[in-house]
Every structure is written in structure tokens, then in C-alpha cells.
Amino acid sequence: IIFSVPFLCYLLCVVMERRLARERKEYLDKKAAEGRVLQIHERKQLLKRALEDEAPIPREIRNDSWKLREMISLDDLATAQPPTTVDDEYALAGFEDPRILLTTSRSASQKLMVFAKELKLAFPNAKRMNRGSTSIRDIVRVGRQYQFTDIIMVHETRGEPDGLVVQHLPYGPTFCFTLFNVITRHSIPEVSPMSEQYPHLVFENFSTKLGKRVMDGLKYLFPVVTNPDASRVVAFDNTDDFISFRNYVFEKDKTNKKNVILTELGPRFEMRLFQIRLGTLDMKEAEVEWVLRPYMNTAKKRKYL
């Protein structure tokens, strides 16, 4: 039997769509099972606290107390904490280099295009795609089809870059940031030529659980440094929940070998997290894991990261 090329392409697309639908169903089933396991874990913690404090067993778990005691006695280090789908999101990180698909919003201005080109140079193994009229659903589908690990999308308002979205493939999470004070390479005085070395990473002041979550999302955009003598450094410095991105190369000071000289490569910007979604942007039903609520009482005093 001889098939035409268009028919084979159509058949391949159908197979891939079915595989993605199956994997997505498995992911949603795992999420539902995670909710049930987490509910049992919370009931076990209630019983543990009651036994440790020699307090009466709470009424909501009194009927199941003996079964919960038996489950607690069988727990070990591996089962004491419930497994989550969050643990599986970056399970292969570090074993293979990330592959990043970088694109912009539609009808991008010249400044946004320049910023996207410089981000492509800042992230190793990144490929830039002209957005055109391509929908978000098609971008995510292409990213999954060609086995990209992440999608980075930059947005603008009136010609000023002001948004950055990092989607981890195949099924999230998605980190949404607001950008401030974007300065491209040609605006930095005495800027050095862009280095394509795998950079050393520096994360400062990511101390909370949410901060470590954001740190993982940013850290796994970069491959593991295989050359210990690499002279490139990328820094993410958190100050009052504003993350400063800096890209440097360093060299030893010839007059004092204990010191190093930093030379900025660019681009330079600050970003602030405003949302984390447990899914990609094409998943309308994706759960919102965290969202910034700046108008709540005492919100200015609170530090999230």
C-alpha cells in the first residue's frame, strides 16, 4: 500500500494528538489522586498532634482513628510526606539540557524584538520563533511536538517590555512576571560581547517555600555547568519580592588575585511574580497555585519570596 505524503503527515498529527490527550488525562488523574492522598495525610497529622499533646481526638477523625493509627505505624521516611505532581514537574531536570522556545506577543515592536533576541543569547539552547498570528494553543502544541522543555513569552505595553511568562512543558507550571526597568545591551555603557558559556547561577534571598518554587522554575531554564572554569555568571537577586536579573562575565584581578572584575553583558531588568498556574496557558481549566493580591491589608509589609 502506498500512501501520499499529506496523508502520512495527517496520520502523524492524529497519533500525536491522541498521545497528548492520553498523557494529559493521566496527568489530571494523578492530580485527582493527589488530592485524596493529601486529605488522608492531613487527617493523620491531626491524629498525630492529638496523641502528642495528649488531647482528645478531634470529632471528624474519631471514627477512623484506629485505621489512621495503623497507617501511621506503617509510615517510613519515603511515605511520611505525600507525593505530589509538583515533584514530577522537574523530575528529569539536570539529566538533560533544557530546550527553550522563545517568542513574543503579537505585533511586536522593534524594542520588544531586540529584547527577545538578547534573551535568546542569555539563555543557552534557546530558539526564537516569530509570533506572527500564531495562537498560544499552537505555540504550546509545537513546543510539545518538538520536545522543548520550556516556553518563554515576552509582552509589551506601548512599546515597553513589561511582561514575561515562563511555561514548563508538557503540563506546567506557568510563572507570570511583571517586568520593570528593562535595559537592553546597547543602552549599557562599556558592555562586553555576549558569552555563550553555560553560566554559573546565583540566587539570593529565595528563602520561603514560594521562593524555592520560583527558584526551581528559573534555575531549570539553564543547563548544568560542565566546565568549572566558566567565567559567566547569571544572578537573580530578590529584594522585597522584586527579582533583579543580571548577566556578567568575570576575570581575576591581576593586581590582587583574591578579587575578581565583573563586566556586565546585559540585558538588565527587574521582575515581580504575580501568578503561578498549575498548567500551561492553553489549559483554561488549570488551577491557580498562587496569585499576588496587592490591595489586601498589610500587603506592603508582607514578603512572599
C-alpha positions as CSV (number, residue, x, y, z in Angstrom):
1,I,0.0,0.0,0.0
2,I,1.4,3.4,-1.0
3,F,0.3,6.5,1.0
4,S,0.7,10.1,-0.1
5,V,2.9,12.5,1.9
6,P,-0.1,14.7,3.0
7,F,-1.9,11.6,4.3
8,L,1.2,10.5,6.3
9,C,1.5,14.0,7.8
10,Y,-2.2,13.9,8.8
11,L,-1.8,10.4,10.3
12,L,1.3,11.5,12.3
13,C,-0.6,14.6,13.7
14,V,-3.6,12.4,14.7
15,V,-1.2,10.0,16.5
16,M,0.5,12.8,18.3
17,E,-2.8,14.4,19.3
18,R,-4.0,11.1,20.8
19,R,-0.8,10.6,22.7
20,L,-1.0,14.2,24.2
21,A,-4.7,13.6,25.1
22,R,-3.7,10.3,26.8
23,E,-0.8,11.9,28.7
24,R,-3.0,14.9,29.8
25,K,-5.7,12.5,31.1
26,E,-3.0,10.6,33.1
27,Y,-1.8,13.9,34.5
28,L,-5.3,15.0,35.5
29,D,-6.0,11.6,37.1
30,K,-2.7,11.9,39.0
31,K,-3.8,15.4,40.2
32,A,-7.1,14.0,41.4
33,A,-5.4,11.1,43.3
34,E,-3.0,13.6,44.8
35,G,-6.0,15.4,46.4
36,R,-7.3,12.2,48.0
37,V,-3.8,11.3,49.4
38,L,-3.3,14.8,50.7
39,Q,-6.7,14.6,52.6
40,I,-5.6,11.3,54.3
41,H,-2.2,12.9,55.2
42,E,-4.0,15.9,56.8
43,R,-6.2,13.5,58.9
44,K,-3.1,11.6,60.0
45,Q,-1.4,14.8,61.1
46,L,-4.5,15.8,63.1
47,L,-4.3,12.4,64.9
48,K,-0.5,12.8,65.5
49,R,-0.9,16.2,67.1
50,A,-3.7,15.0,69.3
51,L,-1.7,12.0,70.5
52,E,1.5,14.1,71.1
53,D,-0.4,16.7,73.1
54,E,-2.5,14.0,75.0
55,A,-5.6,15.9,73.8
56,P,-9.0,14.4,72.8
57,I,-9.1,13.0,69.3
58,P,-11.0,15.5,67.0
59,R,-14.5,14.5,66.3
60,E,-14.1,14.5,62.5
61,I,-11.5,11.7,62.6
62,R,-12.7,9.8,65.7
63,N,-14.5,7.0,63.7
64,D,-11.3,6.4,61.6
65,S,-8.8,6.8,64.4
66,W,-7.8,3.1,64.6
67,K,-7.3,2.8,60.8
68,L,-5.3,6.0,60.8
69,R,-3.1,4.7,63.7
70,E,-2.3,1.6,61.7
71,M,-1.4,3.7,58.7
72,I,0.9,5.9,60.8
73,S,2.7,2.9,62.2
74,L,3.4,1.7,58.7
75,D,4.9,5.1,57.5
76,D,8.6,5.4,56.8
77,L,10.8,8.2,55.5
78,A,9.6,7.6,52.0
79,T,5.8,7.6,52.8
80,A,5.7,10.2,55.7
81,Q,5.2,13.0,53.1
82,P,2.6,12.6,50.4
83,P,3.9,12.5,46.8
84,T,2.8,15.4,44.7
85,T,2.7,16.2,40.9
86,V,4.9,19.2,41.8
87,D,7.7,16.7,42.4
88,D,7.3,15.2,38.9
89,E,7.4,18.5,37.1
90,Y,11.2,18.8,37.1
91,A,11.9,15.1,37.6
92,L,14.3,15.0,34.5
93,A,15.9,18.4,35.2
94,G,19.6,18.0,35.4
95,F,19.7,14.8,33.4
96,E,19.3,16.5,30.0
97,D,19.8,20.1,28.9
98,P,16.7,22.4,28.7
99,R,15.5,23.4,25.3
100,I,13.7,26.8,25.3
101,L,11.2,28.2,22.7
102,L,11.2,32.0,23.0
103,T,8.6,34.2,21.4
104,T,6.8,37.5,21.8
105,S,3.3,38.9,21.9
106,R,1.6,39.6,18.5
107,S,2.6,42.7,16.5
108,A,5.8,43.1,18.5
109,S,7.5,46.5,18.4
110,Q,11.2,46.9,17.4
111,K,12.3,47.3,21.0
112,L,10.5,44.1,22.1
113,M,12.1,42.2,19.2
114,V,15.6,43.4,20.3
115,F,14.8,42.4,23.9
116,A,13.7,38.9,22.7
117,K,16.9,38.5,20.6
118,E,19.0,39.4,23.7
119,L,17.1,37.0,25.9
120,K,17.8,34.2,23.4
121,L,21.5,34.9,23.8
122,A,21.2,35.0,27.6
123,F,19.5,31.5,27.8
124,P,21.6,28.7,26.4
125,N,19.9,26.3,23.9
126,A,17.1,28.8,23.3
127,K,15.3,29.1,19.9
128,R,13.4,32.2,18.9
129,M,10.2,32.0,16.9
130,N,8.5,34.9,15.2
131,R,4.9,35.0,16.7
132,G,3.0,36.3,13.7
133,S,-0.6,35.4,14.1
134,T,0.1,32.0,15.8
135,S,-2.2,31.3,18.7
136,I,-1.0,30.3,22.2
137,R,-2.5,26.9,21.7
138,D,-0.5,26.3,18.5
139,I,2.7,27.6,20.2
140,V,2.3,25.1,23.1
141,R,1.5,22.3,20.7
142,V,4.6,23.0,18.7
143,G,6.7,23.1,21.8
144,R,5.4,19.7,22.9
145,Q,5.8,18.2,19.5
146,Y,9.5,19.2,19.1
147,Q,10.2,18.3,22.8
148,F,11.0,21.8,24.1
149,T,11.2,21.8,27.9
150,D,10.1,25.4,28.4
151,I,8.4,28.3,26.5
152,I,9.3,31.9,27.4
153,M,6.9,34.6,26.1
154,V,7.6,38.4,26.5
155,H,4.9,41.0,26.3
156,E,4.9,44.8,26.0
157,T,2.7,47.9,26.6
158,R,3.1,50.8,24.2
159,G,6.5,49.6,23.1
160,E,7.9,48.9,26.5
161,P,8.6,45.3,27.5
162,D,6.5,44.7,30.7
163,G,5.7,41.0,31.0
164,L,7.5,37.7,31.0
165,V,5.8,34.3,31.1
166,V,7.7,31.0,31.7
167,Q,5.8,27.8,30.8
168,H,7.3,24.5,31.7
169,L,6.3,21.7,29.3
170,P,4.5,19.5,28.8
171,Y,1.9,20.4,31.5
172,G,3.2,23.3,33.6
173,P,3.7,25.1,35.9
174,T,3.5,28.6,34.4
175,F,5.2,31.5,36.1
176,C,3.9,35.0,35.2
177,F,6.1,38.0,35.9
178,T,5.8,41.8,35.5
179,L,8.9,43.5,34.1
180,F,10.4,46.8,35.3
181,N,13.3,48.9,34.2
182,V,14.2,46.9,31.1
183,I,17.6,48.0,29.7
184,T,18.9,46.3,26.6
185,R,22.6,45.7,25.8
186,H,23.1,48.7,23.5
187,S,22.0,51.0,26.4
188,I,24.6,49.6,28.8
189,P,27.9,51.5,28.7
190,E,31.1,49.5,28.0
191,V,29.1,46.3,27.5
192,S,31.1,43.2,26.7
193,P,30.5,40.8,23.8
194,M,27.9,38.2,24.7
195,S,29.4,35.0,26.0
196,E,27.7,31.7,25.1
197,Q,29.2,29.7,28.0
198,Y,26.9,27.8,30.3
199,P,26.6,30.2,33.3
200,H,27.1,29.7,37.0
201,L,23.9,30.7,38.8
202,V,23.5,32.9,41.9
203,F,20.2,33.1,43.7
204,E,19.9,35.5,46.6
205,N,17.1,35.7,49.3
206,F,14.8,33.0,48.0
207,S,14.1,31.7,51.5
208,T,10.4,30.8,51.7
209,K,8.6,27.8,50.2
210,L,7.2,30.0,47.4
211,G,10.7,31.5,46.9
212,K,12.2,28.0,46.4
213,R,9.3,27.2,44.0
214,V,10.2,30.2,41.9
215,M,13.9,29.5,42.1
216,D,13.3,26.0,40.7
217,G,11.3,27.4,37.8
218,L,14.2,29.8,36.9
219,K,17.1,27.5,37.7
220,Y,16.0,24.8,35.4
221,L,16.0,27.2,32.4
222,F,19.7,26.8,32.4
223,P,21.8,23.7,31.8
224,V,24.2,22.2,34.4
225,V,27.6,23.8,34.2
226,T,30.1,21.2,32.9
227,N,33.1,23.5,32.8
228,P,34.1,24.6,36.3
229,D,36.4,27.3,34.8
230,A,33.5,29.0,33.1
231,S,33.6,32.8,33.5
232,R,30.0,33.7,33.0
233,V,27.6,34.3,35.9
234,V,23.8,34.9,35.9
235,A,22.4,36.4,39.1
236,F,18.8,36.5,40.4
237,D,18.7,38.8,43.4
238,N,15.4,39.1,45.3
239,T,14.8,42.4,47.2
240,D,11.3,42.9,48.6
241,D,9.9,40.4,46.1
242,F,11.5,42.3,43.1
243,I,13.9,39.9,41.3
244,S,16.9,41.6,39.6
245,F,18.3,39.8,36.6
246,R,22.0,40.4,35.9
247,N,24.3,38.7,33.4
248,Y,28.1,39.0,33.9
249,V,31.5,37.7,32.9
250,F,34.3,37.8,35.4
251,E,38.0,37.7,35.3
252,K,40.6,37.6,38.1
253,D,42.2,40.9,39.1
254,K,45.9,40.8,38.0
255,T,46.9,43.1,40.9
256,N,45.1,41.2,43.6
257,K,44.3,37.6,42.9
258,K,41.7,37.5,45.7
259,N,39.4,39.9,43.8
260,V,37.5,39.5,40.5
261,I,36.4,42.1,38.0
262,L,32.8,41.8,36.8
263,T,31.7,43.1,33.4
264,E,28.1,43.3,32.6
265,L,26.7,41.6,29.4
266,G,23.1,42.5,29.6
267,P,20.2,42.7,29.3
268,R,19.2,44.1,32.7
269,F,15.8,44.1,34.2
270,E,13.7,43.6,37.4
271,M,10.7,41.3,37.6
272,R,7.9,40.6,40.1
273,L,5.9,37.4,40.3
274,F,2.1,37.9,40.1
275,Q,0.8,34.4,39.3
276,I,1.6,30.7,39.2
277,R,-0.7,28.3,37.3
278,L,-0.6,24.5,37.6
279,G,-0.7,24.1,33.8
280,T,0.1,25.8,30.6
281,L,-1.6,28.9,29.1
282,D,-3.7,26.7,26.7
283,M,-5.3,24.9,29.7
284,K,-8.3,27.0,30.5
285,E,-9.2,24.8,33.5
286,A,-5.7,24.9,35.0
287,E,-5.7,25.6,38.8
288,V,-4.1,28.8,40.0
289,E,-1.5,27.8,42.6
290,W,-0.7,31.4,43.8
291,V,-1.6,34.9,42.8
292,L,-0.4,38.3,44.1
293,R,-3.1,40.3,45.8
294,P,-1.6,43.8,46.3
295,Y,-4.7,45.5,47.7
296,M,-5.1,43.4,50.8
297,N,-4.5,44.9,54.2
298,T,-0.8,44.9,55.3
299,A,0.2,43.6,51.8
300,K,3.0,46.2,51.5
301,K,4.6,44.8,54.7
302,R,4.4,41.1,53.6
303,K,7.3,39.4,51.8
304,Y,6.3,36.4,49.8
305,L,9.6,35.1,48.4
